[in-house]
Amino acid sequence: MPETLSFLTMGLYFGGTVLFLAFLLYRSEALSRVSVFVAGAGFLVHTAALGMAIVSTGHLPIMTFRDAMSFFAWGLVLVFLVVAMKRGLQVLGTFILPLAFLSLVSATLAPAESDVIAPVLQTVWVHVTLSILGTIGFAVAFVAGLMYLMQEHLLKSKQFNVLNFKLPPLDFLDVLNQRSILFGFPLLTLGILTGAVSAQLTLGTYLSWNPEQVWALITWVFYFVVLMGRVTVGWRAKRAAYLTIVGFAGVILTFIGILLKSPQTIAPL
């Protein structure tokens, strides 16, 4: 992403984050509208930057850690704007926009060596795209789980304040949590499979057991258990909320592993 547009996007996402936090604490619909407007402006600038990168490189910029985190942030904000327009759920931005902002910050702070591209990935951009889209689904499930636990705590403690009225009903958050996992899990599965096939064709092995692959597989197994528990066993919404928060921590560890490895590349999962 061009540096000027990158900093402008971060500035708008940060401003949107501050406005959304203020909206969460104060009864002001004007704050809600301004917050969504600033987030939308940041998204447009972000989209323009991605478009420029596509024109200059000829492909979707997702092959480095920096680009992957930028695309992840872009996808998160897109999900928020769609939900906000469709369901009027502006409060979701209070939790989504900080994630997007931090993703861009981590991309900016990544070492320059992170621009090295692993040869295997030059032929499997679809693997990276699917993996990132799956991660976006898990991020939304994480946010829904966090909001669910907050709302449940407020209701049980009978703390009927402005936060209580801003957060969505528990049933809606439970459904959002489950649907986000149902969205993310198949995409992560396809991402892992395409990465394994590419590794076999290029390196002669489906699995090399590097830290990123191990964490990706652990994450896949974890969400598979959560999904089966929800669909077949009927796990309660509160348990699912806790588990999706823990699961997303595994996703974050995977990204950290990618960032800290040397050389700094996105390895096939």
ABEGO torsion letter per residue (X at the ends): XBAAAAAAAAAAAAAAAAAAAAAAABBBAAAAAAAAAAAAAAAAAAAAAAAAAAAAAGBBBAABAAAAAAAAAAAAAAAAAAAAAAAGBAAAAAAAAAAAAAAAAAAAABBAAAABBBAAAAAAAAAAAAAAAAAAAAAAAAAAAAAAAAAAAAAAAGBBBAAAAABBBAAAAAAAAAAAAAAAAAAAAAAAAAAAAAAAAAAGBABAGBAAAAAAAAAAAAAAAAAAAAAAAGBBAAAAAAAAAAAAAAAAAAAAAAAABOBBBBBBX
